[in-house]
Amino acid sequence: MDKALTRRNFIRTAAGASAALAARPAVTAENRRRSIGANDRIRIGQIGCGDRGINVHMKSVQKHGDAMNVEFVAICDPWRLAREKASAQVKEWYGHDPQAFVSYRDLLAKADVDAVMIATPDHQHTTLLEAAARAGKHVYVEKPIATDFDRMVKAVDAVREAGVVCQVGTQLRSLPTMVGCRDLVKTGIFGKITRVEECRNSDQPYWYRYLKDVREEDVDWKEFLMDRPMRPFRSDLYSGWYGYYEFSQGPETNLAVHFIDLVHFITGVKFPETCVCLGGTYYWKDEHGFTAPDQTQVLWSYPPSSETGAEGLFVSCTTNTASSAGSLKRLYGDKGMLKFDNWNAPTYSPEGGKKRDGSIRGENPVPPVERPDHFLDWLQCMREGRTPHASIEAGYQHAVAVLMASKSYETGRKIVYDHAKREIRSA
């Protein structure tokens, strides 16, 4: 760039990009047909009533309840105590009990439910996403959208065919600061970008904080296991499922989803070409026998994209759950660096830029670009028949990346992705 990118120039550029985004056309004619009228109440069913389901999904939607004419009319969870807690919350809001179900099948069969929100264990996401789409329900589904590649392809196709509005729970795309990062990168101020990396560290695996005493008689164990083999009930498995690889494939498919989705969003790259992932359990060995790795490192290589103009990119993600030191998130260009360690306060500087030319001076806050929060965006898209911030296409992209990491971790091999064939395999 020939002159410094002033705050005024950046805001003008960002505003233009945001205006173009706001003018997005509807996904399809079918999507428009399924949109909910401006005066019609949006009736939502919550599937999965744990902490994420109640305290994030339900409360975040209810914040917009009056303005968007939204009501939770049904809840579903295999644990009696979770159903009771969600039901009590609905009654507090609306003065009456919701319909309560143990099985998602019964909830999806209800004609008076327009949309569902899925906040269940990871191994259930694909099954529920496909079932919701085939039932013609709009859907908000937590990440990752899959732990199995072939089944994920079927679920994504079902969403496309149904024409429903699907918002994936990679909510960082909706942060004004992250939109600001994307628009800043688009200006070219960082020059040639070749590497993005994250170290996400903590002094304990996140699954420990979910452990609680759960009584077998209060749980429909088979409904929880879903397609997993039957085995005796375990309270720690039910409540701490994040820590068992069979139910959640560890930090790279759970935490790194947010990071890799931001890489896609900010830089414009879409699918990795290759991936290598190593890891294991090096510290947290106790009576619970957790099988999700407590240490992981994954490397993705992205090819140049003629469609987005993005050049080839090398992406690194490391997770350490035995020490909280050293966490960072960086995007490196030959004219400067973007630091987004704190998602709410990213900065940029010329630091390390081999070809820095004065376009960036000192360390600067990234100007935010306002847009609706993730839940409001989903509600608006259901009314307007347009594409949400984290569409099913974005969900497919992040799922490809993290499932490549899982496959590499499981096999010890480098994994490649063939977009034309929609398959991942060993190199």
N, C-alpha and C positions, 0 to 999 in steps of 0.2 A: 504494500500500500504506500502511496506517495505522501500521505499526511496522516496525522494521528486520528484514531477513531475517537471522536469526542462523544461525551454522554448524549448530547443532542442528536448527533448523527446516528448513534447506535439506536436510540429510542425511535427515531424516524424509521430506520431499517427494520427494527423489531416490530413496530406497529404495522408496517406493510406486510410483513410475514404473517402476523397474527390476523390481519384482516383477510388475507388469502385463506388462512386456515378456517376462519369463521364462515367463509363462503363456500365451504366444501359441499359438494352435491350429495344427495342421498346415496346410500350404498347401492341399492337396486330399487326397481319399481316395486318388487315384492316387499322390500324393507319399508318403503313408504306406505304400502297398503296395510302393513301390520302396525303402523304407528298409532299411538293412542291419542285420541282427540284432546284438544286443549281443555275442555270442560269435563272430561271423563276422569274419574278417580283411578289412579294407578294402584292396583291391589297386589301386594307383594307377599310371597312366602319365603321365610328364612329357613334354609336347610343347613344345619350345623349351628348349635346355640351355645358354643363355648365363649371364651373371652373375645375372640375375634368377631364371632357372629353377633353377640349382643352389644358389646362396648364399642365396636368399630362400625360394622355394617348397619345395624339397626339404629344406633344413636346418630350416626352420620347422615343417614337418610332422613330420620325424623327431624333433624335440624332444618331440613327444607320441606318438611311435611305440609305445612299450611300453604306455603307459596306454590308448591308443586302439586298439591292435592293428592297426597300419597297416604296409604294406610297399609300396615301389616295386618293381614287377615289370616295367616297360617304360619305355623312353626313346626319344625321337624328335627328330632334328635333321638338317637337310640338310648340316651341316658335320661332317666326320669327326672333327676334333679335339674338338668339343663333345660328340659321342656318346661318344668314348673317355673324356673327363673325367667325364661323368655316370655311365658304366658303372663306372668305377673307384670312384666314390663309393658306388654301390649295393653293389658287391662288398665294400667296406670295412665297410659296415653289416651286411650279411646273409650274407657269405661265399660268394655266388654271383653270376654275371653276370646282369643283366636282359636281357630281349629288347630288341634295339636295331633301330630302324627309321629309314629316311631319310624316308619319307612318312607323314604322319598317317593316311592311309587304311588302311595296314596295321596300325597300332596300334589304331585304332578297330574294326577287324574282329575283334580278339581277344576272345573270350567271357570270358576270365578276368580282364579289366580292369573294375573297378567304377566307377572315376572317373578323370578326367583333369585335369591342370593345364596351362593354356595361358599360356606366357610367350614368345610369338613377336613378330615385328614387327607394328606396329599394323594394317597393311593386311590381315593374315591373320586377325585376331580374329573377325570376323563369320563367315567361312567355317568356321573351326574350331568356333566356338560352335554354329552350326546343325548341323554334321556330328556333333558330340558328342551333342547332344540327340537327333538322329534315330537315333543308335546306342544310345540308352538309357543313356548314361553320365552320372553326376553330374559337375559341372564347376566348376572354379575358373578364371575367366578374367580376365586383366589388363585394365585400363582403357587407353584408351577401348574400349568394346565394339564400336565401329564407326567407319569413316571414310566410310561411304556410308549415307544415311538409309533408302532403300527396302530395301536388303539387311539393314539392321539390324532393320527391322520383321519381316522373314521369320524372322530368327534368334530374336528375342524370342518370336514366336509358336510357334516350334518348341520352345523351352524350356518354355513354358506347356503346350503340348499333351503333351509327353513326361512332365511331372510329375517331372522330375529336380530335385535340389537344385543351385542355381546360386549361387555366391558370386562377386561381382565384386570386383576388386582395389583398391577404394577403402577401404583398411584403416584410415584415420583414424577412421572410424565406430566402430571397436572400441577406440580409446584411451579409458581411463577419464576422462582430462581432457576429451575432446570430448563424452562422455556427460554429464559434469558441466556443460559449457557448455549443452548442449541442455536439461537439466533446470532450470538456472538461468534460462534464457530463458523456459521455460514458467511460471515463477512470476509473470511480469509485472513483475519488478523494474526492467526497463529502460524501462517505459512503452511508448510507441508507437515501434516500430522502422521506420525508413524507408530506411536505407542500410546496405549492407555492402560493404567494399572490400578489395582485396588489391593490393599492389605486390610482385611476386616478382622480385628483381633478382639478377644475378650478373655476374662480370667476364668470363665466356666462356660460349658456348652449351654445353649439356650434351652435345651429340652429339660434341664433339671428344674427350672422354675415352674414347670407345668405339672410336676408330680403331685399327686394327691391320693387320698384313700377313696376308692370307689368300690361299692359293694356289688358283687356279681348279680344279685337279685334285682338290682336297679337298672341293669343294662341288657339290651338285646345284643348279645355278643356276636351272633351271626350277622346281624345288620351292620355292625362295626367292621367285621372282617371283610364283608362283601365278597370279593373274588379271591381272597387269600385263604389258604388251607385252614381247616378247623384245627384248633388246639385249645388246651385248657385256658380258662379265663385268668388273666393277670391284671391286677390293678395298675402296676407300673407301665405295662404295655398300653393299656387303654388310655391312661392320662399322659404318659410320656412318649407317645408314639413317634414324635419327632426324632427320638434317639435310636430308632430301630430302622435299619436300612430298607427292610422290606416294605415299610410304610412311608418312609420319607428318606430320600437318598442322600441325606446329609447336607452340609453347608452349601455346596455348590449348586444343588438344585433347589435350595430353599432361600438362602440369603443372597447368593451370587446372581439370582434371577434379577433382582433389582438393579444390580450393577450392570450386567450385560444388556439389560433392556435400555438403560440410560446410554450405554455406548451406542446402541443402534439408533436411539432417538436423537442424540446430540450430534453424532458424526454422519449419519445417513447410511452406514453399512447395514447389510441385511443378514446374510448367512455366513457362518464360518466355512472355510474350505477344509481346514484340518484342526484337530484338537488332541492335546495330550494332558492327562490328569493323573497325578499321584497323590497318595494319602494313606491314612491309617489311624488306628487308635494307639496313641503313644503315651497318654497320661491318664485319661479317665477310665480306669478299670476297677469296677466295684461289683456289688451284689446284683445290680440291675442288668448287667451284661449287655449294655448298649452296643449296637453294631454299626451305627453311623460313625464315620471317621471324625476324630477330633482335630486332625490336621489335614489340610488339603492344599494342593496347588494345581491350577489349571492354566493352560496356555492355548489361546485360540489364534489362528491365522486367518485373516480376511482378505479375499482377493480384491483388486480394483473393481469399481462398479461404474460402467458407462451410463447407467440409468441415473444414479445419484451424483456422479462426479467424484465420489469418494475414492481416494487412492488406497492401496493395500495397507492393512493395519495389523499390528501385533498387539494382542490383549492378554494381560496377565491378571489373575485373581488368586490371592492367597488368604487362607483362613487359619488362624491359630486360636484355639480355645483354652490354652494354658497360660497365656499372658496377654494383657490388654495393651501392651506397649506397641508402638510402631504402626498404628492404623493410619491409612492415607488413601486418597483417591486423586489421581493426576492424569492429565492429558498433556502430552508433550508434542510441541511443534518446533520447527527450526527457527521460529521468530518469538516464541514465548511459551508459557505454560498456564494451563487452567487448573486450579486447585479447588476440588469440590469435596474435601474431607467432611465439611459441614454442609449438608444439602440445603440448609436454610441461609447460608452465608458464603457462597462460593466467591473466589477472587481470581484475578488473572494478573500476570506480570511478565516481563521479558526474560525472567530467570532461565538460564540454560540455553537460550535460543542461539544457535550457531549463526543464524543470519538476521539477528535482531537489528532493526533499522530505525528505531525511534518511534515506531507506530504505537508501541506500548511504553509508558514511562511509569516506573514505580509499581506498587501493588495496588490494585483497584478492585472494588466490589463489582460484581456482575449485576447490572441493572435488571431487576425483575420485569417480567412481562405478564401482566395479569390475565387470568382466564379462570373459568369455573373450576371448583374443586372436583375431584374424581367422581364423587357420588352425584353431585348436581349435574355434571356433564352426562352421566348415564341417564338420569331422569329426563333431561332435556332432549337427549337423542331419541329416547322412546317416543316422545311427543312429536319430534320433528323428522324422524326417519333418517337421521344422518349418522355418520361414522363417529364412534366415541374416541377419546384420546388413546386408549389402549385397546385397539380393535382385536378381533380374532386373528388378523394377519400378524399383528405385533406379538400376540401370544404364541402363535406358531413359530415366529422367529426366535423368541427367547427359549421356547421349548426345544427347538432343534439344538441350540447351543448347549443348554445344560444337559440334555440327554446324550449328546456327544461326550460330554465330560463324564457322565455316569458310565457310559460304555467303555471309555478308556480306563477309568478307575477299576472297573470290574475285570477287564481283560488284560490290562497292562500293555495295551497296544495303542498306536496312533490311530485315530478315527478320522474318516473323511465323510463329507456329506455330498450327495448327488442331488441337486435341486430338481433336475429334470425328471429323475426317477422317484424323487421323494423317499430316499433311503439313506441310512447311515450304515457304515461298515468299516471293518479294519482295513488299514492301508495295505 
